[in-house]
Amino acid sequence: MRNQRGGDEVKIDDDADGSSATTGMTDDVNLRVREAQFRNVSVEVSAWIGKTRLSFGELSALRPGHVIELDQAVGAPIEIVLNREVVLARGEVVEVGDEYGVRITEIVSDKGV
């Protein structure tokens, strides 16, 4: 049997439960196509070492040499955040030549959500 484009059409028999295996194959192909489409999309990736809250008065009083205390202990894992919203991973700060880098120690799963 030939399809409209001139290629051979593949007939897949129904599974024992009456469903067609074509659906599973189509879903798999669609997933691979979607992954390929997003492969080159870039997102902002940030490394957050901690945070704090300051009043506008405290902010206006800041001068060079002042220290802002953050909510994370020294040596605590930092968060790798996508688009300032989604925590993707945690890691430790490392030196990469003359710049900072992050060694990933944990990938954050959304399965528990």
C-alpha positions as CSV (number, residue, x, y, z in Angstrom):
1,M,0.0,0.0,0.0
2,R,1.3,3.5,-0.9
3,N,0.6,6.7,1.0
4,Q,-0.2,10.1,-0.7
5,R,3.5,11.1,-0.9
6,G,4.4,7.9,-2.7
7,G,6.1,6.2,0.2
8,D,5.1,2.8,1.6
9,E,2.4,3.0,4.3
10,V,3.0,1.0,7.5
11,K,0.1,-0.8,9.0
12,I,0.5,-1.6,12.7
13,D,-1.7,-4.2,14.2
14,D,-3.7,-3.4,17.3
15,D,-2.2,-4.4,20.6
16,A,-3.9,-7.1,22.7
17,D,-5.8,-4.4,24.6
18,G,-7.3,-3.0,21.4
19,S,-5.2,0.1,21.3
20,S,-3.0,0.8,18.3
21,A,0.8,1.0,18.6
22,T,0.6,3.9,16.1
23,T,-0.3,6.3,18.9
24,G,2.7,5.4,20.9
25,M,5.0,5.7,17.9
26,T,3.4,9.1,17.0
27,D,3.8,10.4,20.5
28,D,7.5,9.4,20.5
29,V,8.1,11.1,17.1
30,N,6.3,14.2,18.3
31,L,8.3,14.3,21.5
32,R,11.6,14.0,19.5
33,V,10.5,16.8,17.1
34,R,9.5,19.0,20.0
35,E,12.8,18.4,21.7
36,A,14.7,19.3,18.5
37,Q,12.7,22.5,18.2
38,F,13.6,23.6,21.7
39,R,17.2,22.5,21.6
40,N,18.5,25.9,20.4
41,V,16.2,28.1,22.5
42,S,18.3,30.0,25.0
43,V,17.2,30.9,28.6
44,E,18.9,33.0,31.2
45,V,20.7,30.9,33.8
46,S,21.7,32.6,37.1
47,A,23.6,31.4,40.1
48,W,22.0,32.7,43.4
49,I,24.2,32.7,46.5
50,G,21.5,34.0,48.8
51,K,19.1,36.8,49.5
52,T,18.0,39.3,52.1
53,R,15.4,42.1,52.6
54,L,16.4,45.7,53.1
55,S,14.3,48.8,53.6
56,F,14.7,51.7,51.2
57,G,16.3,53.6,54.1
58,E,19.0,50.8,54.4
59,L,19.5,50.8,50.7
60,S,20.0,54.5,50.5
61,A,22.6,54.3,53.3
62,L,24.8,51.8,51.5
63,R,28.3,52.9,50.8
64,P,31.4,51.2,49.4
65,G,32.8,48.9,52.0
66,H,29.4,48.1,53.6
67,V,28.5,44.4,53.8
68,I,25.1,42.9,53.1
69,E,24.4,39.8,55.1
70,L,22.7,37.0,53.1
71,D,20.5,34.1,54.3
72,Q,22.9,31.4,53.3
73,A,25.8,30.0,55.3
74,V,29.3,30.1,53.9
75,G,29.9,26.9,51.9
76,A,26.1,26.2,51.4
77,P,25.0,25.1,48.0
78,I,24.0,27.9,45.6
79,E,20.9,27.6,43.4
80,I,21.0,27.5,39.6
81,V,17.9,29.3,38.4
82,L,16.3,29.5,35.0
83,N,14.7,32.8,33.9
84,R,14.8,34.1,37.5
85,E,12.0,31.7,38.4
86,V,12.7,28.0,38.3
87,V,15.4,26.3,40.4
88,L,17.0,23.8,38.2
89,A,20.0,22.6,40.3
90,R,22.2,23.3,43.2
91,G,26.0,23.4,43.3
92,E,29.2,24.7,44.7
93,V,31.2,27.7,43.5
94,V,34.4,26.9,41.7
95,E,37.1,28.8,39.9
96,V,37.2,28.5,36.1
97,G,40.3,30.3,34.9
98,D,39.7,34.0,35.9
99,E,36.0,33.5,36.3
100,Y,33.5,31.8,38.6
101,G,31.7,28.6,37.7
102,V,29.3,26.2,39.5
103,R,29.9,22.5,39.9
104,I,26.5,20.9,39.9
105,T,25.9,18.7,43.0
106,E,22.1,18.2,42.7
107,I,19.5,18.3,40.0
108,V,16.2,19.6,41.4
109,S,13.2,17.3,40.6
110,D,9.7,18.5,40.2
111,K,8.3,15.0,40.9
112,G,7.6,15.8,44.5
113,V,5.5,18.8,43.6
